[in-house]
């Protein structure tokens, strides 16, 4: 059985923590900042930990990131 390939788009967007959780950038930061409140923009800074359900969906695209 050959090795499974990691989805290239997934490896660029997500990183695994040492404990196995998935880190991702916050959504909603590409354009249209004038509509969002200052509080929203502050809270979307940096990265966040994905919810367990979303992280399970990602494991299909990153088979060897455990």
N, CA, C and O atoms as CSV, one atom per row, in Angstrom:
chain,resi,resn,atom,element,x,y,z
A,1,UNK,N,N,0.849,-1.184,0.000
A,1,UNK,CA,C,0.000,0.000,0.000
A,1,UNK,C,C,0.896,1.249,0.000
A,1,UNK,O,O,1.749,1.380,0.878
A,2,UNK,N,N,0.728,2.151,-0.942
A,2,UNK,CA,C,1.570,3.354,-0.955
A,2,UNK,C,C,1.172,4.330,0.146
A,2,UNK,O,O,0.081,4.252,0.710
A,3,UNK,N,N,2.070,5.233,0.428
A,3,UNK,CA,C,1.775,6.252,1.438
A,3,UNK,C,C,0.679,7.176,0.948
A,3,UNK,O,O,0.535,7.405,-0.253
A,4,UNK,N,N,-0.090,7.701,1.882
A,4,UNK,CA,C,-1.120,8.686,1.544
A,4,UNK,C,C,-0.460,10.057,1.443
A,4,UNK,O,O,0.491,10.349,2.168
A,5,UNK,N,N,-0.961,10.888,0.550
A,5,UNK,CA,C,-0.413,12.234,0.403
A,5,UNK,C,C,-1.141,13.201,1.317
A,5,UNK,O,O,-2.353,13.103,1.510
A,6,UNK,N,N,-0.381,14.142,1.881
A,6,UNK,CA,C,-0.958,15.231,2.654
A,6,UNK,C,C,-1.466,16.288,1.683
A,6,UNK,O,O,-0.787,16.633,0.716
A,7,UNK,N,N,-2.665,16.799,1.946
A,7,UNK,CA,C,-3.224,17.850,1.091
A,7,UNK,C,C,-2.383,19.113,1.255
A,7,UNK,O,O,-2.213,19.604,2.371
A,8,UNK,N,N,-1.855,19.644,0.147
A,8,UNK,CA,C,-0.937,20.781,0.204
A,8,UNK,C,C,-1.587,22.020,0.803
A,8,UNK,O,O,-0.945,22.758,1.549
A,9,UNK,N,N,-2.852,22.252,0.482
A,9,UNK,CA,C,-3.526,23.428,1.030
A,9,UNK,C,C,-3.693,23.310,2.539
A,9,UNK,O,O,-3.645,24.317,3.245
A,10,UNK,N,N,-3.887,22.099,3.041
A,10,UNK,CA,C,-4.067,21.901,4.479
A,10,UNK,C,C,-2.764,22.118,5.240
A,10,UNK,O,O,-2.767,22.698,6.325
A,11,UNK,N,N,-1.649,21.652,4.673
A,11,UNK,CA,C,-0.394,21.802,5.415
A,11,UNK,C,C,0.053,23.258,5.477
A,11,UNK,O,O,0.830,23.627,6.357
A,12,UNK,N,N,-0.432,24.098,4.544
A,12,UNK,CA,C,-0.103,25.515,4.582
A,12,UNK,C,C,-0.977,26.288,5.569
A,12,UNK,O,O,-0.568,27.339,6.062
A,13,UNK,N,N,-2.165,25.785,5.861
A,13,UNK,CA,C,-3.120,26.533,6.677
A,13,UNK,C,C,-3.204,26.093,8.127
A,13,UNK,O,O,-3.648,26.862,8.980
A,14,UNK,N,N,-2.785,24.876,8.421
A,14,UNK,CA,C,-2.954,24.322,9.758
A,14,UNK,C,C,-1.638,23.802,10.300
A,14,UNK,O,O,-0.788,23.320,9.551
A,15,UNK,N,N,-1.477,23.905,11.626
A,15,UNK,CA,C,-0.310,23.362,12.309
A,15,UNK,C,C,-0.808,22.531,13.485
A,15,UNK,O,O,-1.861,22.812,14.058
A,16,UNK,N,N,-0.041,21.510,13.835
A,16,UNK,CA,C,-0.391,20.674,14.976
A,16,UNK,C,C,0.390,21.146,16.205
A,16,UNK,O,O,1.565,21.496,16.104
A,17,UNK,N,N,-0.270,21.154,17.362
A,17,UNK,CA,C,0.426,21.467,18.605
A,17,UNK,C,C,1.095,20.201,19.127
A,17,UNK,O,O,0.877,19.117,18.586
A,18,UNK,N,N,1.903,20.330,20.167
A,18,UNK,CA,C,2.600,19.177,20.725
A,18,UNK,C,C,1.630,18.169,21.327
A,18,UNK,O,O,1.917,16.973,21.354
A,19,UNK,N,N,0.473,18.646,21.812
A,19,UNK,CA,C,-0.508,17.743,22.407
A,19,UNK,C,C,-1.466,17.165,21.376
A,19,UNK,O,O,-2.374,16.415,21.732
A,20,UNK,N,N,-1.275,17.506,20.087
A,20,UNK,CA,C,-2.095,16.909,19.038
A,20,UNK,C,C,-3.297,17.720,18.614
A,20,UNK,O,O,-4.092,17.257,17.796
A,21,UNK,N,N,-3.454,18.926,19.152
A,21,UNK,CA,C,-4.563,19.774,18.736
A,21,UNK,C,C,-4.175,20.523,17.459
A,21,UNK,O,O,-3.002,20.596,17.094
A,22,UNK,N,N,-5.191,21.079,16.790
A,22,UNK,CA,C,-4.950,21.739,15.508
A,22,UNK,C,C,-5.083,23.244,15.678
A,22,UNK,O,O,-6.092,23.731,16.187
A,23,UNK,N,N,-4.049,23.986,15.246
A,23,UNK,CA,C,-4.071,25.448,15.283
A,23,UNK,C,C,-4.379,25.981,13.901
A,23,UNK,O,O,-3.900,25.447,12.901
A,24,UNK,N,N,-5.185,27.043,13.842
A,24,UNK,CA,C,-5.540,27.657,12.565
A,24,UNK,C,C,-5.694,29.152,12.760
A,24,UNK,O,O,-5.898,29.628,13.877
A,25,UNK,N,N,-5.594,29.888,11.665
A,25,UNK,CA,C,-5.835,31.323,11.708
A,25,UNK,C,C,-7.324,31.600,11.858
A,25,UNK,O,O,-8.155,30.792,11.443
A,26,UNK,N,N,-7.658,32.726,12.445
A,26,UNK,CA,C,-9.052,33.083,12.657
A,26,UNK,C,C,-9.727,33.405,11.321
A,26,UNK,O,O,-9.103,33.960,10.417
A,27,UNK,N,N,-10.994,33.055,11.210
A,27,UNK,CA,C,-11.755,33.330,9.989
A,27,UNK,C,C,-12.269,34.763,10.003
A,27,UNK,O,O,-12.378,35.383,11.061
A,28,UNK,N,N,-12.582,35.280,8.827
A,28,UNK,CA,C,-13.202,36.594,8.729
A,28,UNK,C,C,-12.238,37.765,8.763
A,28,UNK,O,O,-12.610,38.857,9.193
A,29,UNK,N,N,-10.995,37.558,8.314
A,29,UNK,CA,C,-9.996,38.631,8.387
A,29,UNK,C,C,-9.445,39.016,7.020
A,29,UNK,O,O,-8.412,39.683,6.962
A,30,UNK,N,N,-10.077,38.632,5.927
A,30,UNK,CA,C,-9.522,38.877,4.602
A,30,UNK,C,C,-9.882,40.259,4.060
A,30,UNK,O,O,-9.027,40.955,3.511
A,31,UNK,N,N,-11.117,40.646,4.210
A,31,UNK,CA,C,-11.549,41.934,3.652
A,31,UNK,C,C,-12.782,42.402,4.426
A,31,UNK,O,O,-13.332,41.657,5.237
A,32,UNK,N,N,-13.207,43.632,4.171
A,32,UNK,CA,C,-14.408,44.155,4.829
A,32,UNK,C,C,-14.209,44.484,6.293
A,32,UNK,O,O,-15.128,44.308,7.093
A,33,UNK,N,N,-13.024,44.961,6.664
A,33,UNK,CA,C,-12.736,45.237,8.072
A,33,UNK,C,C,-13.568,46.396,8.622
A,33,UNK,O,O,-13.804,46.483,9.827
A,34,UNK,N,N,-14.004,47.270,7.742
A,34,UNK,CA,C,-14.721,48.457,8.210
A,34,UNK,C,C,-16.071,48.093,8.828
A,34,UNK,O,O,-16.612,48.839,9.644
A,35,UNK,N,N,-16.606,46.941,8.430
A,35,UNK,CA,C,-17.899,46.493,8.971
A,35,UNK,C,C,-17.761,45.896,10.361
A,35,UNK,O,O,-18.707,45.916,11.147
A,36,UNK,N,N,-16.580,45.362,10.666
A,36,UNK,CA,C,-16.406,44.636,11.917
A,36,UNK,C,C,-16.030,45.589,13.046
A,36,UNK,O,O,-15.405,46.627,12.829
A,37,UNK,N,N,-16.429,45.207,14.251
A,37,UNK,CA,C,-16.105,46.047,15.405
A,37,UNK,C,C,-14.622,45.882,15.759
A,37,UNK,O,O,-13.983,44.898,15.385
A,38,UNK,N,N,-14.102,46.851,16.475
A,38,UNK,CA,C,-12.701,46.783,16.901
A,38,UNK,C,C,-12.490,45.574,17.799
A,38,UNK,O,O,-11.437,44.938,17.751
A,39,UNK,N,N,-13.485,45.257,18.617
A,39,UNK,CA,C,-13.391,44.109,19.519
A,39,UNK,C,C,-13.276,42.801,18.729
A,39,UNK,O,O,-12.494,41.922,19.090
A,40,UNK,N,N,-14.053,42.677,17.657
A,40,UNK,CA,C,-13.979,41.489,16.808
A,40,UNK,C,C,-12.579,41.330,16.225
A,40,UNK,O,O,-12.006,40.241,16.251
A,41,UNK,N,N,-12.037,42.423,15.700
A,41,UNK,CA,C,-10.728,42.351,15.064
A,41,UNK,C,C,-9.628,42.010,16.069
A,41,UNK,O,O,-8.695,41.278,15.739
A,42,UNK,N,N,-9.731,42.532,17.286
A,42,UNK,CA,C,-8.749,42.201,18.321
A,42,UNK,C,C,-8.813,40.715,18.649
A,42,UNK,O,O,-7.781,40.058,18.793
A,43,UNK,N,N,-10.019,40.194,18.766
A,43,UNK,CA,C,-10.196,38.795,19.155
A,43,UNK,C,C,-9.793,37.828,18.042
A,43,UNK,O,O,-9.507,36.662,18.316
A,44,UNK,N,N,-9.766,38.291,16.803
A,44,UNK,CA,C,-9.399,37.426,15.686
A,44,UNK,C,C,-7.910,37.437,15.390
A,44,UNK,O,O,-7.466,36.773,14.453
A,45,UNK,N,N,-7.133,38.172,16.165
A,45,UNK,CA,C,-5.694,38.225,15.958
A,45,UNK,C,C,-5.045,36.876,16.263
A,45,UNK,O,O,-5.511,36.139,17.131
A,46,UNK,N,N,-3.985,36.563,15.556
A,46,UNK,CA,C,-3.229,35.351,15.870
A,46,UNK,C,C,-3.938,34.081,15.432
A,46,UNK,O,O,-4.717,34.089,14.479
A,47,UNK,N,N,-3.662,32.997,16.132
A,47,UNK,CA,C,-4.234,31.699,15.784
A,47,UNK,C,C,-5.170,31.222,16.879
A,47,UNK,O,O,-5.192,31.761,17.985
A,48,UNK,N,N,-5.942,30.197,16.542
A,48,UNK,CA,C,-6.873,29.622,17.503
A,48,UNK,C,C,-6.813,28.107,17.407
A,48,UNK,O,O,-6.319,27.565,16.418
A,49,UNK,N,N,-7.311,27.422,18.425
A,49,UNK,CA,C,-7.384,25.963,18.432
A,49,UNK,C,C,-8.735,25.565,17.844
A,49,UNK,O,O,-9.776,26.079,18.256
A,50,UNK,N,N,-8.712,24.649,16.880
A,50,UNK,CA,C,-9.959,24.197,16.264
A,50,UNK,C,C,-10.755,23.339,17.243
A,50,UNK,O,O,-10.188,22.677,18.112
A,51,UNK,N,N,-12.065,23.363,17.089
A,51,UNK,CA,C,-12.940,22.512,17.876
A,51,UNK,C,C,-12.660,21.051,17.516
A,51,UNK,O,O,-12.233,20.765,16.398
A,52,UNK,N,N,-12.894,20.128,18.448
A,52,UNK,CA,C,-12.577,18.714,18.175
A,52,UNK,C,C,-13.273,18.157,16.936
A,52,UNK,O,O,-12.680,17.363,16.205
A,53,UNK,N,N,-14.506,18.555,16.689
A,53,UNK,CA,C,-15.216,18.068,15.506
A,53,UNK,C,C,-14.577,18.538,14.218
A,53,UNK,O,O,-14.473,17.773,13.259
A,54,UNK,N,N,-14.145,19.798,14.185
A,54,UNK,CA,C,-13.483,20.330,12.999
A,54,UNK,C,C,-12.107,19.690,12.807
A,54,UNK,O,O,-11.682,19.445,11.678
A,55,UNK,N,N,-11.421,19.423,13.909
A,55,UNK,CA,C,-10.105,18.803,13.828
A,55,UNK,C,C,-10.207,17.392,13.256
A,55,UNK,O,O,-9.324,16.968,12.511
A,56,UNK,N,N,-11.264,16.661,13.591
A,56,UNK,CA,C,-11.449,15.311,13.051
A,56,UNK,C,C,-11.674,15.346,11.550
A,56,UNK,O,O,-11.206,14.457,10.839
A,57,UNK,N,N,-12.379,16.351,11.054
A,57,UNK,CA,C,-12.594,16.476,9.618
A,57,UNK,C,C,-11.273,16.734,8.893
A,57,UNK,O,O,-11.096,16.313,7.750
A,58,UNK,N,N,-10.365,17.411,9.547
A,58,UNK,CA,C,-9.087,17.760,8.939
A,58,UNK,C,C,-8.143,16.574,8.839
A,58,UNK,O,O,-7.263,16.563,7.978
A,59,UNK,N,N,-8.301,15.595,9.683
A,59,UNK,CA,C,-7.375,14.463,9.717
A,59,UNK,C,C,-7.375,13.657,8.415
A,59,UNK,O,O,-6.426,12.922,8.143
A,60,UNK,N,N,-8.426,13.791,7.616
A,60,UNK,CA,C,-8.461,13.128,6.310
A,60,UNK,C,C,-7.403,13.736,5.392
A,60,UNK,O,O,-6.773,13.028,4.607
A,61,UNK,N,N,-7.210,15.056,5.496
A,61,UNK,CA,C,-6.286,15.753,4.613
A,61,UNK,C,C,-4.849,15.748,5.118
A,61,UNK,O,O,-3.918,15.969,4.343
A,62,UNK,N,N,-4.663,15.499,6.407
A,62,UNK,CA,C,-3.314,15.439,6.994
A,62,UNK,C,C,-3.167,14.115,7.719
A,62,UNK,O,O,-3.231,14.089,8.948
A,63,UNK,N,N,-2.973,13.020,7.008
A,63,UNK,CA,C,-3.014,11.697,7.642
A,63,UNK,C,C,-1.878,11.421,8.619
A,63,UNK,O,O,-2.051,10.627,9.544
A,64,UNK,N,N,-0.715,12.058,8.439
A,64,UNK,CA,C,0.422,11.736,9.293
A,64,UNK,C,C,0.684,12.779,10.372
A,64,UNK,O,O,1.674,12.670,11.095
A,65,UNK,N,N,-0.158,13.767,10.496
A,65,UNK,CA,C,0.003,14.795,11.527
A,65,UNK,C,C,-0.768,14.341,12.765
A,65,UNK,O,O,-1.972,14.570,12.881
A,66,UNK,N,N,-0.072,13.712,13.663
A,66,UNK,CA,C,-0.735,13.224,14.888
A,66,UNK,C,C,-0.091,13.826,16.092
A,66,UNK,O,O,-0.501,13.543,17.218
